[in-house]
Amino acid sequence: MEILPLLEALLHARGPGGQEDEVRVVARSMLAEVCDEIFTDNAGNLVGVIRGANKGSPDAAIRVMAHLDEIAMIVKKVGQDGTLEVMALGGAQPICFGVCPVDILGDALVLPGVLSYGSMHNSGHSANGRDVLSGAVKWQDVYVVTRQSKQALEQAGVRPGTRVVLSQHWRKPFKVHDCIAAHFLDDRAPLAAALYCAHLLQNRRSELHQDVWFVLTTLEEESNAGAMYAAARLPGDTTIAVEVGPVLDEYGTQLSADPIINTGDQKGYYSRSVVQALMAATRRAGFTPQPALLADFASDASAVLSTGTDAWAGCIAIPTENTHGFEMVLVEGITACSLSLTEYLLRPDTDVTPWG
């Protein structure tokens, strides 16, 4: 399995929250090669299981979660002149996208558009003009130019609630020395890592002592709804999120191949035993773990843990520059995450008691 072609296919696929179909198709073809069972549940999560050769109790099963969706926009209002007022879908600000080409995912047609703040050649007399000139652009200043009539947009199925995403015109990854740069490496790089891990695990199935459920979730960027739905219905008491990890001085993290082991975030602190096991697995894989308390962050695993749906949770992350922007990761960072996660799934226990 080659990482770069898979990553490029995942990046090209459009996947706003609640409409991740294109990403799901790419991921399904990869999971289908190695899983004993694969299905899409009623919430839209893509689920595949690799059965342990020495299977214990169902509670011993581990869920690995990476999310299908990306930050995007959603139409609030269709103007009489055919312009669209939009809001954030997920944790995005206008600066995340800039002035850029977009795809408008109508019910009947996909239409092109341009995300606009208006002309920079303004005197500041209008509210949005002042925001643009000051560099403090807000969603209320943003609109999408379609060059279509309101009637034509209605016929295309463009309405309040329609998703708007960065155009496929701008989704090709960009090589920067030893890094790959692109929008939506969150969560396409972790998706690639999870899929690669599934392939590695299949090759070492004889060493696997419990079932592993790969759950590629919907709606992570907005509410973690997909993860909570799946966790309430699938076997197991442990969830591991595969994520991007912000590279910032305040967290002591560096842009390298070494995985970030998240110890806690805004939804709570990860299980000490799982954190210890992930760090030990990372060392066995030949990397140096970067433990970090990511205060302004959340994952599917911390969401599941915070609701009491799971007993234990952890998060392994690929070091990422410019999270929720034009992101950068090392290709080796993706494989390092996969190798470390594989080692954890083969040996998830440590000498630390789960509640210790």
N, C-alpha and C positions, 0 to 999 in steps of 0.2 A: 504494500500500500504506500503510495507516494503522497506526502503531506502537501506540497505546493499546489499540484493540480486540484486536489480536494479543497484546499483553502480558497483558491481562485473561484471554483464553482460555488462554494458557499457564499462568498462575498458578492458574486454576481446575482445571486438569488435575492429577491426582495422579501422582507419578512417583518412588516409592522405588527405590533401586538394584536392578536386576534385574527390575523390574516397571514399566517406564516407558511402557507401552502408550498411556495416555491422552495423554501429552505427544507421543509419536511421531505419533499421528493428527493432532494440530493442526499440527505442524511439517511433516508430509508434504504436507498440502494446500497449504502455502505454497511448498515447494521444487518441487513438481510443476508449478507455473506457469512456472518459468524454467529448469529443468535439462534437459539433453539425455538424461540417464538417471538413474533413481532406484530404489533398492532398499534392503531391510533385510538386512544380512549375518547370518551365523550367530551372531554375538555379540550381536545386537540393535541394532547401530549403524544409524542411518538415514543413507544415503549418497546424495549427488547430485553430478553433475559438470556444469560448464559448460565446454564445449570452447573453447579459444582459437582465434580466427580465424587467427592466425599461429603455429600450434602448432609448437614445437620438439621436442626429444627428450622422451621420457616422464619422464626424471629431472628435467626442469625443472618438472614439475607441483608445485603447492603444495596442501597440505591445510589447510583451516580447520576447527578443532575447537571445538565448544561442547557442553556435556554436557546430557543429558536428565534426569538424576537429581537428586534433592534429598536433603537430610539428613532422616532419618526414624528410626523405631524398628523393632525386630524382636522377636517374642515368644520369650522364653527358656523360659517354663513357664506352663502353664494350671493355675491353682489349683483345688482342690476346690470352692471357693465361687464360681468363675467369674471371679475376678480374674486379670489377666495380669501376669506379671513380664516386663519389657521391657529391652532393651539398645539402645545407640546403633547406628544404621545410618549410617555416615559420621561426620564430625567434629562431633558434637553433644554438648552437656551438657544436663541437665534445664532449666537456666536459659534455654536457647535457645527452649524451648517454653512454659515456665510451666505452671500448672494450666489445662488447656484441653480443648476437645472434640476427639476424634480419630475417624478412620474406620479400622476394622479390616478389612483386605482379605482376608477368608477365601476359601478355594478355591471355595466355592459361593455365599456371600453376603457383602456388605459390611455390617458392623454398626457402630452408633454406640457410643462409649464416652467416658469422661472420664479424662484423665491426672491422677493424684492423688498428693500427697505425704502425705495424711492431714490431719486437722484441725489448725489452728493453735492451737486451745484444748487444748493438752496440757501436761503438767507436766514433760516432758523425761525421764520414767522409761524410755522405750523408745529404742533406738538411733536409729531414724529420727526420732523426736520431737526428740531433741537436735540432729540435723542440720538439721531444719526450723527450729527456733528460732534456731539460729546462722546460718542463711542459707547453709549449706554442704551443699546437697542433692546427694546422689550417686545414681547409677542404682540402687544397691541399696535406696534409700529409695522408689523410684518404682513405681507399679503403675497398671494401667488397670482402672477399674470398668466392668463390662459389664452388670450386673443380669441376666445369663443364667446358666443352669445349665451345668455342665461338659458335660453330654450335648448340650445345645442348641448349644454352641460347637463341639463335635465335628461335629455335623450340618452346621453352617455352614462347616466346613473350617478352623476356627481351631485352630492347632497350633504347636508350636515351629517357628520359621522364618517364620511369618506376618508380613507387613509391617503396620505401624501408622503412619499419617500424620496430619498436622494435618487436621482436618475441612474439607470444602468450605464449611462454615458460617463459617469464619474466613479464607477465602482471598481475599476481595475486596480489591483495592488501596485505599489510603487517601491522599487528596491532602493534602500539607502544603506550603502555599504553592507553591513552584516544583518540589517534589519529589513523587515517588510512593513510598509506603511500603507494604511488604508482606513477609510471609514468602516465602522462596524466590525473591527476585530473583536470588539465586545458585541456579540459573544461568538463570532465565527471561529476565532482561534481556539477558545476552549471547546467548542463543538468538534473541531478537527482533532483536538487532543483526546477527547472522550471517545471518538470513533476509532482513532488509532489504538487507544487503550483496549477497546473491545477486540480488535484484531490481535493484539499482543496476548491478551488473556485467553483467547481461543487456542493459541498455540501452546499455552501452558495449562490447559484445562485440568490435566491430571494432578496439578498442585493445588487446585481450587477447592476449598473446604466449605463454601457456602454459595448460594445463588447470588448472582449480581444482576441487578435490574438497571439498565441504562434508560434513563427517563429524560427525554429531550423536551423541555417544557415550553409552554405558551405563556404569554402575559407576565413574564418576569419583570420587565422594566416598569410595569405599572402597578402590579398588585401581588405578584407571586401566586396568583390564583391557580395556575396550572400545577405548580409544585404541591400546593396544599391539597388539591383534589387528588393527585396521584398518591401522595403520602398517606392519605386517609384510607386508601383502597388496596395498596400493594403490600406484600409481606415485608417484614423487616423492621428493625428498630433504629437503624443508622442511615443517615443521609449525608453524602459528600457532594458538595457543590464544586464544580470546576468553573473557574472564573478568570477574568483579567484582574490584575492587582495593580493599583496606582503606584507609580514610581515618584516618590516625593520625599524631601528631606525630613518632613515631620513624621514620617513613618519609618525612616531609616532604610528604605528600600532602594534597590539599584536595578538599572536596566541590564539584565544579564540572563543567562539560561537558568540560573538557580531559582527554583519555584518559591513563591511566597506562600507561607503557611499562615493563614488568617487565624488569629486567636480570638477575635471579637469584632463586632461592628455595631451599628446603631440599633439592631434588633436584639442584641445580647451577646454573651460570650460563648464560644464554642466549647464543646466537651473536652476537658483536660486530657482524658485518655486518648481521644481521637487526635487531638493536636500532637500529643507525644508520638502516637503511632505514625502519623503522616510525616513527622520530622525524621523518625527512624527510617521509614521507607525511602525518603528522599536521599538519606545518606547511603543506604544500601544500593540505590540506583547510581551512585557516584556523584551526587550533587550536594551543595551546601544549602540547607534550607534557610529561607529568610523569614523568621517569625515576625509578624507585624500585627498591631492592633489598629485596624482600619476604621477609625471612628465615623467617618462620613462615607458609609458603604453599607450594602446589604446584599444578601444572596438568597437563593431558594432554600438553602440549608438552614440559614439563621431564621428565615420566616417560618419554616416547618418546626424548628426547635422552639421558637417563641410561642407557638400556639399549643405546645404540649402534644403535638401529633407524633413526634419522635422522642426517643429517650436520649439519643446521642447524635451529634452532628459535627461536621468539619468542613473546611473549605481550603482547597489548594488552588493557587492562582498563578497565571503566567504574568511575569513582570511586564507592564505596559506603560509606555509614555503617552501623554495626551489623552487619557481616558475620556470618553464621550466627545472626542474631537477627531482629528486626523491621527489615528493611533499608530503606535510603532511597537513591534515585538521582534525578538530574535526568533528565527526559524527553529534554532536549537532549543529555545524556550518552550516551544510547543511539544517537541519530542521529549524534553526533560520532564515536563509535566506528565506526559503519558507514561513514561518509564517509572516515575515515582509513584503515580497512582496505581499502576500495575503491581508494584512491589507491596503497596499497602493492601490491595485487595487479596493478594496471596497470603499476607501475614498481617491481618488487622489487629492482632492482640499485642499488648505490651504488658509489662509487669506492673503497670499502674491500674488500680481498680477503676471501673467506670465512674464511680462517684467520688473517687479520691482526689 
